[in-house]
């Protein structure tokens, strides 16, 4: 009878130890998840803190400030410009004049061809 009681006690204690281990792991896992979420929220890498581009004023070219009218060009960042205005701008810099978003090289080449700009590879 003592052996049976001892086995039952060990079984109960073993179950309690297992339950405590499971509980401790869950607490650790939850704390780790909260820590990662907090770290992500306060991440200070440049790519993480870059704000979305501001909305462009409706129906206005951000370069000349005149009302938008055809012919127009839309950039990958979705900002609209008069074709003449953006052509002149792209002769200086290949970025969006409103949000300063840099264009990928393949987009730069596409706009150079479409707007008949001199390629930067030409001398």
Phi and psi in radians as a Rosetta constraint file:
Dihedral C 1 N 2 CA 2 C 2 CIRCULARHARMONIC -1.142 0.35
Dihedral N 2 CA 2 C 2 N 3 CIRCULARHARMONIC -0.681 0.35
Dihedral C 2 N 3 CA 3 C 3 CIRCULARHARMONIC -1.098 0.35
Dihedral N 3 CA 3 C 3 N 4 CIRCULARHARMONIC -0.726 0.35
Dihedral C 3 N 4 CA 4 C 4 CIRCULARHARMONIC -1.139 0.35
Dihedral N 4 CA 4 C 4 N 5 CIRCULARHARMONIC -0.757 0.35
Dihedral C 4 N 5 CA 5 C 5 CIRCULARHARMONIC -1.105 0.35
Dihedral N 5 CA 5 C 5 N 6 CIRCULARHARMONIC -0.698 0.35
Dihedral C 5 N 6 CA 6 C 6 CIRCULARHARMONIC -1.129 0.35
Dihedral N 6 CA 6 C 6 N 7 CIRCULARHARMONIC -0.735 0.35
Dihedral C 6 N 7 CA 7 C 7 CIRCULARHARMONIC -1.123 0.35
Dihedral N 7 CA 7 C 7 N 8 CIRCULARHARMONIC -0.766 0.35
Dihedral C 7 N 8 CA 8 C 8 CIRCULARHARMONIC -1.089 0.35
Dihedral N 8 CA 8 C 8 N 9 CIRCULARHARMONIC -0.709 0.35
Dihedral C 8 N 9 CA 9 C 9 CIRCULARHARMONIC -1.128 0.35
Dihedral N 9 CA 9 C 9 N 10 CIRCULARHARMONIC -0.784 0.35
Dihedral C 9 N 10 CA 10 C 10 CIRCULARHARMONIC -1.099 0.35
Dihedral N 10 CA 10 C 10 N 11 CIRCULARHARMONIC -0.710 0.35
Dihedral C 10 N 11 CA 11 C 11 CIRCULARHARMONIC -1.113 0.35
Dihedral N 11 CA 11 C 11 N 12 CIRCULARHARMONIC -0.790 0.35
Dihedral C 11 N 12 CA 12 C 12 CIRCULARHARMONIC -1.135 0.35
Dihedral N 12 CA 12 C 12 N 13 CIRCULARHARMONIC -0.798 0.35
Dihedral C 12 N 13 CA 13 C 13 CIRCULARHARMONIC -1.122 0.35
Dihedral N 13 CA 13 C 13 N 14 CIRCULARHARMONIC -0.686 0.35
Dihedral C 13 N 14 CA 14 C 14 CIRCULARHARMONIC -1.084 0.35
Dihedral N 14 CA 14 C 14 N 15 CIRCULARHARMONIC -0.737 0.35
Dihedral C 14 N 15 CA 15 C 15 CIRCULARHARMONIC -1.112 0.35
Dihedral N 15 CA 15 C 15 N 16 CIRCULARHARMONIC -0.691 0.35
Dihedral C 15 N 16 CA 16 C 16 CIRCULARHARMONIC -1.149 0.35
Dihedral N 16 CA 16 C 16 N 17 CIRCULARHARMONIC -0.691 0.35
Dihedral C 16 N 17 CA 17 C 17 CIRCULARHARMONIC -1.120 0.35
Dihedral N 17 CA 17 C 17 N 18 CIRCULARHARMONIC -0.739 0.35
Dihedral C 17 N 18 CA 18 C 18 CIRCULARHARMONIC -1.116 0.35
Dihedral N 18 CA 18 C 18 N 19 CIRCULARHARMONIC -0.772 0.35
Dihedral C 18 N 19 CA 19 C 19 CIRCULARHARMONIC -1.090 0.35
Dihedral N 19 CA 19 C 19 N 20 CIRCULARHARMONIC -0.701 0.35
Dihedral C 19 N 20 CA 20 C 20 CIRCULARHARMONIC -1.133 0.35
Dihedral N 20 CA 20 C 20 N 21 CIRCULARHARMONIC -0.682 0.35
Dihedral C 20 N 21 CA 21 C 21 CIRCULARHARMONIC -1.155 0.35
Dihedral N 21 CA 21 C 21 N 22 CIRCULARHARMONIC -0.735 0.35
Dihedral C 21 N 22 CA 22 C 22 CIRCULARHARMONIC -1.109 0.35
Dihedral N 22 CA 22 C 22 N 23 CIRCULARHARMONIC -0.784 0.35
Dihedral C 22 N 23 CA 23 C 23 CIRCULARHARMONIC -1.072 0.35
Dihedral N 23 CA 23 C 23 N 24 CIRCULARHARMONIC -0.780 0.35
Dihedral C 23 N 24 CA 24 C 24 CIRCULARHARMONIC -1.097 0.35
Dihedral N 24 CA 24 C 24 N 25 CIRCULARHARMONIC -0.716 0.35
Dihedral C 24 N 25 CA 25 C 25 CIRCULARHARMONIC -1.118 0.35
Dihedral N 25 CA 25 C 25 N 26 CIRCULARHARMONIC -0.758 0.35
Dihedral C 25 N 26 CA 26 C 26 CIRCULARHARMONIC -1.075 0.35
Dihedral N 26 CA 26 C 26 N 27 CIRCULARHARMONIC -0.751 0.35
Dihedral C 26 N 27 CA 27 C 27 CIRCULARHARMONIC -1.087 0.35
Dihedral N 27 CA 27 C 27 N 28 CIRCULARHARMONIC -0.763 0.35
Dihedral C 27 N 28 CA 28 C 28 CIRCULARHARMONIC -1.069 0.35
Dihedral N 28 CA 28 C 28 N 29 CIRCULARHARMONIC -0.804 0.35
Dihedral C 28 N 29 CA 29 C 29 CIRCULARHARMONIC -1.086 0.35
Dihedral N 29 CA 29 C 29 N 30 CIRCULARHARMONIC -0.770 0.35
Dihedral C 29 N 30 CA 30 C 30 CIRCULARHARMONIC -1.129 0.35
Dihedral N 30 CA 30 C 30 N 31 CIRCULARHARMONIC -0.738 0.35
Dihedral C 30 N 31 CA 31 C 31 CIRCULARHARMONIC -1.111 0.35
Dihedral N 31 CA 31 C 31 N 32 CIRCULARHARMONIC -0.704 0.35
Dihedral C 31 N 32 CA 32 C 32 CIRCULARHARMONIC -1.124 0.35
Dihedral N 32 CA 32 C 32 N 33 CIRCULARHARMONIC -0.744 0.35
Dihedral C 32 N 33 CA 33 C 33 CIRCULARHARMONIC -1.095 0.35
Dihedral N 33 CA 33 C 33 N 34 CIRCULARHARMONIC -0.792 0.35
Dihedral C 33 N 34 CA 34 C 34 CIRCULARHARMONIC -1.072 0.35
Dihedral N 34 CA 34 C 34 N 35 CIRCULARHARMONIC -0.701 0.35
Dihedral C 34 N 35 CA 35 C 35 CIRCULARHARMONIC -1.111 0.35
Dihedral N 35 CA 35 C 35 N 36 CIRCULARHARMONIC -0.742 0.35
Dihedral C 35 N 36 CA 36 C 36 CIRCULARHARMONIC -1.166 0.35
Dihedral N 36 CA 36 C 36 N 37 CIRCULARHARMONIC -0.689 0.35
Dihedral C 36 N 37 CA 37 C 37 CIRCULARHARMONIC -1.125 0.35
Dihedral N 37 CA 37 C 37 N 38 CIRCULARHARMONIC -0.729 0.35
Dihedral C 37 N 38 CA 38 C 38 CIRCULARHARMONIC -1.157 0.35
Dihedral N 38 CA 38 C 38 N 39 CIRCULARHARMONIC -0.709 0.35
Dihedral C 38 N 39 CA 39 C 39 CIRCULARHARMONIC -1.111 0.35
Dihedral N 39 CA 39 C 39 N 40 CIRCULARHARMONIC -0.712 0.35
Dihedral C 39 N 40 CA 40 C 40 CIRCULARHARMONIC -1.135 0.35
Dihedral N 40 CA 40 C 40 N 41 CIRCULARHARMONIC -0.683 0.35
Dihedral C 40 N 41 CA 41 C 41 CIRCULARHARMONIC -1.123 0.35
Dihedral N 41 CA 41 C 41 N 42 CIRCULARHARMONIC -0.610 0.35
Dihedral C 41 N 42 CA 42 C 42 CIRCULARHARMONIC -1.871 0.35
Dihedral N 42 CA 42 C 42 N 43 CIRCULARHARMONIC 0.405 0.35
Dihedral C 42 N 43 CA 43 C 43 CIRCULARHARMONIC -1.110 0.35
Dihedral N 43 CA 43 C 43 N 44 CIRCULARHARMONIC 2.321 0.35
Dihedral C 43 N 44 CA 44 C 44 CIRCULARHARMONIC -1.923 0.35
Dihedral N 44 CA 44 C 44 N 45 CIRCULARHARMONIC 0.225 0.35
Dihedral C 44 N 45 CA 45 C 45 CIRCULARHARMONIC -1.120 0.35
Dihedral N 45 CA 45 C 45 N 46 CIRCULARHARMONIC 2.555 0.35
Dihedral C 45 N 46 CA 46 C 46 CIRCULARHARMONIC -0.970 0.35
Dihedral N 46 CA 46 C 46 N 47 CIRCULARHARMONIC -0.692 0.35
Dihedral C 46 N 47 CA 47 C 47 CIRCULARHARMONIC -1.186 0.35
Dihedral N 47 CA 47 C 47 N 48 CIRCULARHARMONIC -0.514 0.35
Dihedral C 47 N 48 CA 48 C 48 CIRCULARHARMONIC -1.392 0.35
Dihedral N 48 CA 48 C 48 N 49 CIRCULARHARMONIC -0.471 0.35
Dihedral C 48 N 49 CA 49 C 49 CIRCULARHARMONIC -1.742 0.35
Dihedral N 49 CA 49 C 49 N 50 CIRCULARHARMONIC 0.057 0.35
Dihedral C 49 N 50 CA 50 C 50 CIRCULARHARMONIC -1.214 0.35
Dihedral N 50 CA 50 C 50 N 51 CIRCULARHARMONIC 2.117 0.35
Dihedral C 50 N 51 CA 51 C 51 CIRCULARHARMONIC -1.329 0.35
Dihedral N 51 CA 51 C 51 N 52 CIRCULARHARMONIC 2.637 0.35
Dihedral C 51 N 52 CA 52 C 52 CIRCULARHARMONIC -1.131 0.35
Dihedral N 52 CA 52 C 52 N 53 CIRCULARHARMONIC 2.643 0.35
Dihedral C 52 N 53 CA 53 C 53 CIRCULARHARMONIC -1.082 0.35
Dihedral N 53 CA 53 C 53 N 54 CIRCULARHARMONIC 2.528 0.35
Dihedral C 53 N 54 CA 54 C 54 CIRCULARHARMONIC -1.224 0.35
Dihedral N 54 CA 54 C 54 N 55 CIRCULARHARMONIC 2.680 0.35
Dihedral C 54 N 55 CA 55 C 55 CIRCULARHARMONIC -1.202 0.35
Dihedral N 55 CA 55 C 55 N 56 CIRCULARHARMONIC 2.495 0.35
Dihedral C 55 N 56 CA 56 C 56 CIRCULARHARMONIC -1.366 0.35
Dihedral N 56 CA 56 C 56 N 57 CIRCULARHARMONIC 2.461 0.35
Dihedral C 56 N 57 CA 57 C 57 CIRCULARHARMONIC -0.986 0.35
Dihedral N 57 CA 57 C 57 N 58 CIRCULARHARMONIC 2.393 0.35
Dihedral C 57 N 58 CA 58 C 58 CIRCULARHARMONIC -1.070 0.35
Dihedral N 58 CA 58 C 58 N 59 CIRCULARHARMONIC 2.296 0.35
Dihedral C 58 N 59 CA 59 C 59 CIRCULARHARMONIC 1.050 0.35
Dihedral N 59 CA 59 C 59 N 60 CIRCULARHARMONIC 0.599 0.35
Dihedral C 59 N 60 CA 60 C 60 CIRCULARHARMONIC -2.422 0.35
Dihedral N 60 CA 60 C 60 N 61 CIRCULARHARMONIC 2.330 0.35
Dihedral C 60 N 61 CA 61 C 61 CIRCULARHARMONIC -1.318 0.35
Dihedral N 61 CA 61 C 61 N 62 CIRCULARHARMONIC 2.169 0.35
Dihedral C 61 N 62 CA 62 C 62 CIRCULARHARMONIC -1.253 0.35
Dihedral N 62 CA 62 C 62 N 63 CIRCULARHARMONIC -0.188 0.35
Dihedral C 62 N 63 CA 63 C 63 CIRCULARHARMONIC -1.550 0.35
Dihedral N 63 CA 63 C 63 N 64 CIRCULARHARMONIC -0.966 0.35
Dihedral C 63 N 64 CA 64 C 64 CIRCULARHARMONIC -1.724 0.35
Dihedral N 64 CA 64 C 64 N 65 CIRCULARHARMONIC -0.200 0.35
Dihedral C 64 N 65 CA 65 C 65 CIRCULARHARMONIC 1.162 0.35
Dihedral N 65 CA 65 C 65 N 66 CIRCULARHARMONIC 0.274 0.35
Dihedral C 65 N 66 CA 66 C 66 CIRCULARHARMONIC -1.567 0.35
Dihedral N 66 CA 66 C 66 N 67 CIRCULARHARMONIC 2.887 0.35
Dihedral C 66 N 67 CA 67 C 67 CIRCULARHARMONIC -1.116 0.35
Dihedral N 67 CA 67 C 67 N 68 CIRCULARHARMONIC 2.426 0.35
Dihedral C 67 N 68 CA 68 C 68 CIRCULARHARMONIC -1.208 0.35
Dihedral N 68 CA 68 C 68 N 69 CIRCULARHARMONIC 2.338 0.35
Dihedral C 68 N 69 CA 69 C 69 CIRCULARHARMONIC -2.624 0.35
Dihedral N 69 CA 69 C 69 N 70 CIRCULARHARMONIC 2.748 0.35
Dihedral C 69 N 70 CA 70 C 70 CIRCULARHARMONIC -1.118 0.35
Dihedral N 70 CA 70 C 70 N 71 CIRCULARHARMONIC 2.596 0.35
Dihedral C 70 N 71 CA 71 C 71 CIRCULARHARMONIC -1.434 0.35
Dihedral N 71 CA 71 C 71 N 72 CIRCULARHARMONIC 2.473 0.35
Dihedral C 71 N 72 CA 72 C 72 CIRCULARHARMONIC -2.073 0.35
Dihedral N 72 CA 72 C 72 N 73 CIRCULARHARMONIC 2.774 0.35
Dihedral C 72 N 73 CA 73 C 73 CIRCULARHARMONIC -2.212 0.35
Dihedral N 73 CA 73 C 73 N 74 CIRCULARHARMONIC 2.357 0.35
Dihedral C 73 N 74 CA 74 C 74 CIRCULARHARMONIC -1.930 0.35
Dihedral N 74 CA 74 C 74 N 75 CIRCULARHARMONIC 2.300 0.35
Dihedral C 74 N 75 CA 75 C 75 CIRCULARHARMONIC -1.582 0.35
Dihedral N 75 CA 75 C 75 N 76 CIRCULARHARMONIC 2.882 0.35
Dihedral C 75 N 76 CA 76 C 76 CIRCULARHARMONIC -0.997 0.35
Dihedral N 76 CA 76 C 76 N 77 CIRCULARHARMONIC -0.448 0.35
Dihedral C 76 N 77 CA 77 C 77 CIRCULARHARMONIC -1.437 0.35
Dihedral N 77 CA 77 C 77 N 78 CIRCULARHARMONIC 0.048 0.35
Dihedral C 77 N 78 CA 78 C 78 CIRCULARHARMONIC 1.363 0.35
Dihedral N 78 CA 78 C 78 N 79 CIRCULARHARMONIC 0.192 0.35
Dihedral C 78 N 79 CA 79 C 79 CIRCULARHARMONIC -1.472 0.35
Dihedral N 79 CA 79 C 79 N 80 CIRCULARHARMONIC 2.480 0.35
Dihedral C 79 N 80 CA 80 C 80 CIRCULARHARMONIC -1.839 0.35
Dihedral N 80 CA 80 C 80 N 81 CIRCULARHARMONIC 2.512 0.35
Dihedral C 80 N 81 CA 81 C 81 CIRCULARHARMONIC -2.529 0.35
Dihedral N 81 CA 81 C 81 N 82 CIRCULARHARMONIC 2.761 0.35
Dihedral C 81 N 82 CA 82 C 82 CIRCULARHARMONIC -1.119 0.35
Dihedral N 82 CA 82 C 82 N 83 CIRCULARHARMONIC 2.482 0.35
Dihedral C 82 N 83 CA 83 C 83 CIRCULARHARMONIC -1.020 0.35
Dihedral N 83 CA 83 C 83 N 84 CIRCULARHARMONIC -0.746 0.35
Dihedral C 83 N 84 CA 84 C 84 CIRCULARHARMONIC -1.093 0.35
Dihedral N 84 CA 84 C 84 N 85 CIRCULARHARMONIC -0.747 0.35
Dihedral C 84 N 85 CA 85 C 85 CIRCULARHARMONIC -1.135 0.35
Dihedral N 85 CA 85 C 85 N 86 CIRCULARHARMONIC -0.825 0.35
Dihedral C 85 N 86 CA 86 C 86 CIRCULARHARMONIC -1.249 0.35
Dihedral N 86 CA 86 C 86 N 87 CIRCULARHARMONIC -0.522 0.35
Dihedral C 86 N 87 CA 87 C 87 CIRCULARHARMONIC -1.094 0.35
Dihedral N 87 CA 87 C 87 N 88 CIRCULARHARMONIC -0.805 0.35
Dihedral C 87 N 88 CA 88 C 88 CIRCULARHARMONIC -1.117 0.35
Dihedral N 88 CA 88 C 88 N 89 CIRCULARHARMONIC -0.707 0.35
Dihedral C 88 N 89 CA 89 C 89 CIRCULARHARMONIC -1.102 0.35
Dihedral N 89 CA 89 C 89 N 90 CIRCULARHARMONIC -0.801 0.35
Dihedral C 89 N 90 CA 90 C 90 CIRCULARHARMONIC -1.161 0.35
Dihedral N 90 CA 90 C 90 N 91 CIRCULARHARMONIC -0.314 0.35
Dihedral C 90 N 91 CA 91 C 91 CIRCULARHARMONIC -1.224 0.35
Dihedral N 91 CA 91 C 91 N 92 CIRCULARHARMONIC -0.374 0.35
Dihedral C 91 N 92 CA 92 C 92 CIRCULARHARMONIC -1.689 0.35
Dihedral N 92 CA 92 C 92 N 93 CIRCULARHARMONIC -0.892 0.35
Dihedral C 92 N 93 CA 93 C 93 CIRCULARHARMONIC -2.536 0.35
Dihedral N 93 CA 93 C 93 N 94 CIRCULARHARMONIC 2.457 0.35
Dihedral C 93 N 94 CA 94 C 94 CIRCULARHARMONIC -1.727 0.35
Dihedral N 94 CA 94 C 94 N 95 CIRCULARHARMONIC 1.025 0.35
Dihedral C 94 N 95 CA 95 C 95 CIRCULARHARMONIC -2.349 0.35
Dihedral N 95 CA 95 C 95 N 96 CIRCULARHARMONIC 2.819 0.35
Dihedral C 95 N 96 CA 96 C 96 CIRCULARHARMONIC -1.230 0.35
Dihedral N 96 CA 96 C 96 N 97 CIRCULARHARMONIC 2.183 0.35
Dihedral C 96 N 97 CA 97 C 97 CIRCULARHARMONIC -1.203 0.35
Dihedral N 97 CA 97 C 97 N 98 CIRCULARHARMONIC -0.304 0.35
Dihedral C 97 N 98 CA 98 C 98 CIRCULARHARMONIC -1.549 0.35
Dihedral N 98 CA 98 C 98 N 99 CIRCULARHARMONIC -0.844 0.35
Dihedral C 98 N 99 CA 99 C 99 CIRCULARHARMONIC -1.947 0.35
Dihedral N 99 CA 99 C 99 N 100 CIRCULARHARMONIC -0.011 0.35
Dihedral C 99 N 100 CA 100 C 100 CIRCULARHARMONIC 1.073 0.35
Dihedral N 100 CA 100 C 100 N 101 CIRCULARHARMONIC 0.450 0.35
Dihedral C 100 N 101 CA 101 C 101 CIRCULARHARMONIC -1.336 0.35
Dihedral N 101 CA 101 C 101 N 102 CIRCULARHARMONIC 2.205 0.35
Dihedral C 101 N 102 CA 102 C 102 CIRCULARHARMONIC -1.285 0.35
Dihedral N 102 CA 102 C 102 N 103 CIRCULARHARMONIC 2.541 0.35
Dihedral C 102 N 103 CA 103 C 103 CIRCULARHARMONIC -1.653 0.35
Dihedral N 103 CA 103 C 103 N 104 CIRCULARHARMONIC 2.512 0.35
Dihedral C 103 N 104 CA 104 C 104 CIRCULARHARMONIC -1.128 0.35
Dihedral N 104 CA 104 C 104 N 105 CIRCULARHARMONIC 2.642 0.35
Dihedral C 104 N 105 CA 105 C 105 CIRCULARHARMONIC -0.949 0.35
Dihedral N 105 CA 105 C 105 N 106 CIRCULARHARMONIC -0.678 0.35
Dihedral C 105 N 106 CA 106 C 106 CIRCULARHARMONIC -1.169 0.35
Dihedral N 106 CA 106 C 106 N 107 CIRCULARHARMONIC -0.584 0.35
Dihedral C 106 N 107 CA 107 C 107 CIRCULARHARMONIC -1.241 0.35
Dihedral N 107 CA 107 C 107 N 108 CIRCULARHARMONIC -0.683 0.35
Dihedral C 107 N 108 CA 108 C 108 CIRCULARHARMONIC -1.019 0.35
Dihedral N 108 CA 108 C 108 N 109 CIRCULARHARMONIC -0.798 0.35
Dihedral C 108 N 109 CA 109 C 109 CIRCULARHARMONIC -1.130 0.35
Dihedral N 109 CA 109 C 109 N 110 CIRCULARHARMONIC -0.697 0.35
Dihedral C 109 N 110 CA 110 C 110 CIRCULARHARMONIC -1.043 0.35
Dihedral N 110 CA 110 C 110 N 111 CIRCULARHARMONIC -0.809 0.35
Dihedral C 110 N 111 CA 111 C 111 CIRCULARHARMONIC -1.216 0.35
Dihedral N 111 CA 111 C 111 N 112 CIRCULARHARMONIC -0.622 0.35
Dihedral C 111 N 112 CA 112 C 112 CIRCULARHARMONIC -1.044 0.35
Dihedral N 112 CA 112 C 112 N 113 CIRCULARHARMONIC -0.747 0.35
Dihedral C 112 N 113 CA 113 C 113 CIRCULARHARMONIC -1.218 0.35
Dihedral N 113 CA 113 C 113 N 114 CIRCULARHARMONIC -0.814 0.35
Dihedral C 113 N 114 CA 114 C 114 CIRCULARHARMONIC -1.144 0.35
Dihedral N 114 CA 114 C 114 N 115 CIRCULARHARMONIC -0.609 0.35
Dihedral C 114 N 115 CA 115 C 115 CIRCULARHARMONIC -1.715 0.35
Dihedral N 115 CA 115 C 115 N 116 CIRCULARHARMONIC 0.115 0.35
Dihedral C 115 N 116 CA 116 C 116 CIRCULARHARMONIC 0.982 0.35
Dihedral N 116 CA 116 C 116 N 117 CIRCULARHARMONIC 0.785 0.35
Dihedral C 116 N 117 CA 117 C 117 CIRCULARHARMONIC -1.556 0.35
Dihedral N 117 CA 117 C 117 N 118 CIRCULARHARMONIC 2.692 0.35
Dihedral C 117 N 118 CA 118 C 118 CIRCULARHARMONIC -1.256 0.35
Dihedral N 118 CA 118 C 118 N 119 CIRCULARHARMONIC 2.253 0.35
Dihedral C 118 N 119 CA 119 C 119 CIRCULARHARMONIC -1.190 0.35
Dihedral N 119 CA 119 C 119 N 120 CIRCULARHARMONIC 2.551 0.35
Dihedral C 119 N 120 CA 120 C 120 CIRCULARHARMONIC -1.221 0.35
Dihedral N 120 CA 120 C 120 N 121 CIRCULARHARMONIC -0.298 0.35
Dihedral C 120 N 121 CA 121 C 121 CIRCULARHARMONIC -1.377 0.35
Dihedral N 121 CA 121 C 121 N 122 CIRCULARHARMONIC -0.317 0.35
Dihedral C 121 N 122 CA 122 C 122 CIRCULARHARMONIC -1.408 0.35
Dihedral N 122 CA 122 C 122 N 123 CIRCULARHARMONIC 2.585 0.35
